[in-house]
Amino acid sequence: MALDIIEGKFIKIGKSCKDIENDVVNLTGYVRISSRDNTGKYSDGYVFLENGNIIGYYYVSGSKTLAGKNAKEIVEKMKENGDMYEIYEYTPDKLSVMKSTIKEIFDIDNKKIINKPSPKVESVKQVEVIDYDGYISTSLDIIEGIPVKMGTNINEYKTYLKGYKLVDVFNKDKGYRRGYIVYDNDEPILIGYEDDRGALFGETAKLKVEKLLKNQNSIIDVYEYDTNKINMLLDYYPQMNLKSNSPENTDQNNDENMDIEKYVDKLIQNKTKTKNKTKNDGQEENLSKEELMKKLGIHAPDEKTIDTFIENLSKPTSEELEYLSNEIKKKIENILMYENNIEEYKLDVKVKYEGRYICKYDLKIKPKRKLGFVKKKVNIPYLKDKISTTIKNNYELYDMNIVSNIMEI
């Protein structure tokens, strides 16, 4: 089973492991080395560092995982083979959480990066391992809605809370802190919070987020939200549920959030009440549900109706598809900016839903030229694989089919 690696802050992509030594001087974080074998299977090797010194190893290839000294040899070979790598930075707190929660990764003899000059250190302060009660070692990935008001303040944001809204509050005065609150009108129903130590949810996160909202230096953004996005959040982060009256759990008049049986019962109840109001004697007829349904002209939904009902619940909105398209486009552009042989490009990304998510991107690239006329070589198959892997890794929840079209111009 793969270990849950805390994601660091992305620093750069390197094209050859020969450059690692220069890139990780004094780094606290990790290097992820990616390679592909002859069958097309990908493997990832992780090298964890503290102040430029190697302190841990981790290797994952399909269902196979190795950690610490067991992963050391195979990850070092990946470095020698000159595979592509990515560098991520940790704060001291994030590294401390990693050390205390996944100890097997750091079960090695400390070794300095090859050819790296040893820094002169007079004294090294012991990093204190804090008791993170309630914290979970993860980074939140919250679906944004349609922007309503960006950069509002504590005195103004509540005026935008009619209907379902997502409030995103951010502050970096004393380190990275961020809170997410989903409102049903002016009542919070889902809450999440994250900082350099990890994430908190629900009631545990409430006090932290309220403090952020009251801070005059916090940046507050408000987004339009809907029941589809709320249910997706509950699927991924059920701990965010603040109260039992979230759209998923409340018996509302909104038919799309009831199950079929409840829907029929409620329809019978409402129609029966309406008919009974017209009776002079006020007596209710003692009829079974089936008899009542027949008398009131109510037909139980067939399989096709139920399938349509379920499909409409899971079907994303056009706003969600546009958001996914823009986010994926940013990730592809982040890859392209490190391709030294590309002079310019034109990129179009479109995500649609046809029973499943389909991501189609068209990429036209113009290679750089040597001496003004000889085109430099762009490894298009490698580029296509890198983009596909990035999309699949970041949007695994969506089970997305990727349709790619890359061509030189």
C-alpha positions in Angstrom: 0.0 0.0 0.0 1.4 3.4 -1.0 2.3 5.8 1.8 0.6 9.2 2.1 3.4 11.6 1.3 2.7 15.2 2.4 2.9 17.4 -0.7 5.5 20.1 -0.5 5.8 23.4 -2.3 6.8 22.9 -6.0 10.2 24.4 -6.8 11.2 23.2 -10.2 11.5 20.4 -12.8 14.9 19.1 -13.7 15.6 17.2 -17.0 18.7 15.3 -15.9 19.6 13.9 -12.4 23.2 15.1 -13.1 21.9 18.6 -12.0 20.4 17.4 -8.7 23.5 18.3 -6.6 23.3 22.0 -7.6 19.5 22.2 -7.2 19.3 20.8 -3.6 22.0 22.7 -1.8 20.5 23.4 1.7 17.1 22.0 0.6 14.6 20.9 3.2 12.0 18.8 1.3 12.2 16.1 -1.3 13.2 15.2 -4.8 10.8 13.0 -6.8 12.5 11.1 -9.6 10.2 9.6 -12.3 11.1 6.9 -14.8 9.4 4.6 -17.3 10.5 1.1 -18.2 10.2 -0.7 -21.6 6.6 -1.7 -20.9 5.5 1.9 -20.3 5.1 1.4 -16.5 6.0 4.4 -14.4 8.0 4.3 -11.1 8.7 7.1 -8.7 11.7 7.4 -6.3 11.7 9.9 -3.5 14.8 11.4 -1.8 14.1 13.3 1.4 16.5 16.0 2.5 17.0 18.3 5.5 19.3 21.2 5.0 20.7 19.5 1.9 21.4 16.2 3.7 19.7 13.0 2.6 17.6 11.6 5.5 15.1 9.3 3.8 14.1 7.2 0.7 10.9 6.0 -0.7 10.1 4.0 -3.9 6.7 3.2 -5.5 6.0 1.3 -8.7 2.4 0.1 -9.1 1.5 -1.9 -5.9 5.2 -2.3 -5.0 6.6 0.1 -2.3 9.9 0.3 -0.5 10.9 2.7 2.3 14.1 3.8 4.1 17.2 1.6 3.7 15.1 -0.9 1.6 14.5 1.7 -1.0 18.0 3.3 -0.9 19.7 1.2 -3.6 17.0 1.3 -6.2 16.4 5.1 -5.8 20.1 5.8 -6.1 20.2 3.8 -9.3 17.3 6.0 -10.6 19.5 9.0 -9.9 22.4 7.4 -11.8 20.3 6.7 -14.8 19.7 10.4 -15.3 15.9 10.4 -15.1 13.6 13.5 -14.9 13.0 14.9 -11.4 10.9 17.4 -9.5 11.9 19.3 -6.4 9.5 20.2 -3.6 10.2 22.2 -0.5 9.0 21.5 3.1 8.6 23.8 6.0 10.3 22.5 9.2 6.8 21.7 10.6 5.8 19.6 7.6 9.1 17.7 7.8 8.5 17.1 11.5 5.1 15.6 10.7 6.5 13.3 8.1 9.2 12.1 10.4 6.8 11.3 13.2 4.0 9.7 11.0 6.0 7.7 8.4 9.1 6.8 10.3 10.1 3.9 8.0 11.1 6.4 5.3 13.8 7.9 7.5 15.3 4.6 8.7 18.7 5.0 7.0 22.2 6.2 7.8 22.4 9.9 7.1 24.4 10.7 4.0 25.3 14.0 2.5 24.6 14.8 -1.2 27.6 13.7 -3.3 30.0 16.6 -4.1 28.0 19.0 -1.9 30.3 21.2 0.3 29.5 20.8 3.9 28.0 23.9 5.5 29.7 25.2 8.6 27.3 25.0 11.4 28.1 26.1 14.9 25.1 24.6 16.6 22.0 22.7 15.4 18.8 23.3 17.2 16.7 20.2 17.9 13.3 20.4 16.0 10.5 20.1 18.5 7.9 17.5 17.6 4.6 19.1 18.5 1.5 17.1 19.6 -0.8 17.7 16.6 -4.1 16.5 18.2 -6.8 16.5 15.6 -4.4 17.4 12.7 -4.4 15.2 9.6 -1.3 15.1 7.4 -2.8 16.2 4.1 -3.3 19.3 1.9 -6.8 20.3 1.1 -8.0 20.3 -2.5 -11.3 22.2 -2.5 -13.4 22.7 -5.6 -14.0 26.4 -6.2 -17.3 27.7 -7.5 -18.2 30.7 -9.6 -16.5 33.8 -8.1 -19.0 36.2 -6.5 -16.7 38.6 -4.6 -13.0 38.4 -4.5 -10.9 40.2 -1.9 -13.8 41.2 0.4 -13.4 41.8 4.2 -14.9 40.7 7.5 -17.5 43.4 7.4 -18.7 42.7 3.9 -18.5 39.0 3.1 -21.8 38.1 5.0 -23.8 40.2 2.6 -23.1 37.6 -0.1 -24.2 34.5 1.7 -27.7 34.0 0.2 -28.1 30.4 -1.0 -25.1 28.1 -1.1 -21.7 29.8 -0.9 -18.1 28.8 -0.4 -16.0 31.3 1.6 -12.2 30.9 1.2 -10.2 32.9 3.9 -6.4 33.1 3.6 -3.8 34.7 5.9 0.0 34.4 6.0 0.9 36.8 8.8 2.2 34.0 11.0 2.8 31.3 8.5 0.4 29.7 6.0 -3.2 29.5 7.2 -6.3 28.9 5.2 -9.9 28.1 5.9 -12.9 27.0 3.9 -16.5 27.4 4.9 -19.6 26.3 3.0 -22.7 28.2 3.9 -26.4 27.4 3.5 -27.6 31.0 3.5 -25.9 32.4 6.6 -25.4 29.1 8.4 -22.0 27.2 8.0 -22.5 23.5 7.2 -19.0 22.4 6.1 -15.7 23.6 7.5 -12.0 22.8 6.7 -8.8 24.4 7.8 -5.1 23.9 6.9 -1.8 25.4 7.9 1.8 24.3 7.9 1.0 21.5 10.4 -1.7 19.8 8.4 -5.5 20.0 8.1 -8.5 20.1 10.6 -12.1 19.5 9.8 -15.6 20.2 11.2 -16.0 21.3 14.8 -12.3 20.9 15.3 -11.5 23.5 12.6 -14.3 25.9 13.5 -12.4 28.0 16.1 -9.3 28.3 13.8 -11.4 29.5 10.9 -13.4 31.9 13.0 -10.1 33.5 14.1 -9.0 33.9 10.5 -12.3 35.5 9.6 -11.9 38.1 12.4 -8.3 38.9 11.4 -8.3 42.3 9.6 -5.3 41.1 7.4 -7.1 38.1 6.1 -8.1 37.9 2.4 -11.7 36.6 1.9 -13.1 35.3 -1.4 -16.7 34.2 -1.9 -17.9 31.7 -4.5 -21.2 30.5 -5.7 -21.8 26.8 -4.7 -24.4 24.1 -5.4 -25.4 20.7 -4.0 -23.3 18.8 -6.5 -20.1 20.5 -5.3 -21.2 20.0 -1.6 -21.8 16.3 -2.1 -18.4 15.9 -3.9 -16.8 17.6 -0.9 -18.6 15.3 1.5 -17.5 12.2 -0.5 -13.9 13.3 -0.4 -13.8 15.0 3.1 -16.7 13.7 5.1 -15.1 15.1 8.2 -15.9 18.6 7.0 -19.6 18.0 7.9 -20.3 20.5 10.6 -24.0 19.6 11.3 -26.5 17.0 10.3 -28.4 19.5 8.2 -26.1 19.5 5.2 -27.8 19.0 1.9 -26.9 15.4 1.8 -28.6 14.6 5.2 -31.5 17.0 5.4 -35.0 16.1 4.3 -35.5 19.1 2.1 -38.2 19.9 -0.4 -35.5 19.7 -3.0 -36.3 16.5 -4.8 -32.8 15.8 -6.2 -31.5 15.3 -2.6 -34.1 12.8 -1.5 -34.0 9.1 -2.1 -36.8 7.7 -4.3 -38.8 6.1 -1.4 -38.8 9.4 0.6 -39.8 11.3 -2.5 -42.8 9.1 -3.1 -43.8 9.2 0.6 -43.5 13.0 0.7 -45.6 13.4 -2.5 -48.3 11.2 -1.1 -48.3 13.1 2.2 -48.5 16.5 0.5 -51.3 15.5 -1.9 -53.3 13.8 0.9 -53.1 16.9 3.0 -54.3 19.0 0.1 -57.3 16.7 -0.6 -58.2 16.4 3.1 -58.4 20.2 3.5 -61.3 20.2 1.0 -63.3 17.6 3.0 -66.1 19.0 5.2 -65.9 16.3 7.8 -62.1 16.5 8.1 -61.9 12.7 8.2 -58.9 11.0 6.6 -59.5 7.8 4.6 -57.7 4.7 5.9 -56.0 3.6 2.7 -52.7 1.8 2.0 -49.8 3.5 0.3 -50.6 1.6 -2.9 -54.3 2.6 -2.8 -53.4 6.2 -2.0 -50.9 6.3 -4.9 -53.6 5.0 -7.3 -56.3 7.4 -6.0 -54.0 10.4 -6.1 -52.7 9.6 -9.6 -49.1 9.0 -8.4 -46.9 6.5 -10.3 -43.8 5.0 -8.8 -40.7 5.9 -10.9 -39.5 3.2 -13.3 -35.8 2.1 -13.7 -35.2 4.6 -16.4 -36.5 7.5 -14.3 -34.3 6.3 -11.4 -31.2 6.1 -13.6 -31.9 9.6 -14.9 -32.4 10.8 -11.4 -29.0 9.3 -10.3 -27.2 10.6 -13.4 -28.5 14.1 -12.8 -27.1 14.0 -9.3 -23.6 13.1 -10.4 -23.5 15.1 -13.6 -21.2 18.1 -13.2 -22.3 21.6 -14.1 -20.9 23.7 -16.9 -19.1 25.8 -14.3 -17.4 22.8 -12.8 -16.3 21.6 -16.2 -14.9 25.1 -17.1 -13.1 25.2 -13.7 -11.5 21.8 -14.4 -10.5 22.8 -17.9 -8.7 26.0 -16.5 -7.0 24.1 -13.7 -5.7 21.4 -16.0 -4.5 24.0 -18.5 -2.4 25.6 -15.7 -0.8 22.3 -14.9 0.1 21.6 -18.5 1.5 25.1 -18.9 3.6 24.6 -15.8 5.2 21.6 -17.5 5.8 23.4 -20.8 7.6 26.3 -19.1 10.5 24.0 -18.3 10.8 22.6 -21.9 13.9 24.4 -23.1 13.5 23.4 -26.7 10.0 25.0 -27.1 10.0 28.6 -28.3 6.2 29.1 -28.1 3.0 27.1 -28.0 -0.7 27.3 -28.3 -2.8 25.2 -25.9 -6.5 24.5 -25.7 -8.0 22.3 -23.0 -11.6 21.2 -22.8 -13.2 18.9 -20.2 -16.6 17.5 -20.9 -18.8 14.8 -19.3 -20.4 12.0 -21.3 -21.1 9.4 -18.6 -17.5 10.0 -17.4 -15.0 12.8 -17.5 -13.2 13.4 -20.8 -10.2 15.8 -21.0 -9.2 16.7 -24.5 -6.3 19.0 -25.1 -4.8 20.3 -28.3 -1.2 21.5 -28.1 0.7 23.2 -31.0 4.3 23.7 -30.3 6.9 25.7 -32.1 10.5 24.4 -31.5 13.5 26.6 -31.0 16.0 26.7 -33.9 19.7 26.3 -34.0 21.5 28.9 -36.2 18.1 30.3 -37.0 16.9 27.5 -39.2 17.5 24.0 -37.8 14.7 22.9 -35.5 15.7 21.6 -32.0 14.2 18.2 -31.2 11.2 18.1 -28.9 10.5 14.7 -27.4 6.7 14.6 -28.1 6.0 11.0 -26.8 7.8 11.8 -23.5 5.9 15.2 -23.2 2.6 13.5 -23.9 3.3 10.8 -21.2 4.3 13.5 -18.7 1.1 15.5 -19.2 -1.1 12.4 -19.0 0.6 11.3 -15.8 0.2 14.7 -14.2 -3.5 14.9 -15.1 -4.1 11.3 -13.8 -2.2 11.9 -10.6 -3.9 15.2 -9.8 -7.5 14.2 -10.8 -7.6 10.5 -9.9 -10.9 11.1 -8.2 -12.6 11.9 -11.5 -11.5 8.7 -13.4 -10.7 10.9 -16.4 -10.2 9.8 -20.0 -7.5 11.8 -21.7 -7.5 12.6 -25.4 -4.3 14.3 -26.5 -3.2 16.0 -29.7 0.3 17.4 -29.9 1.8 18.7 -33.1 4.7 20.9 -34.2 4.0 24.1 -36.2 
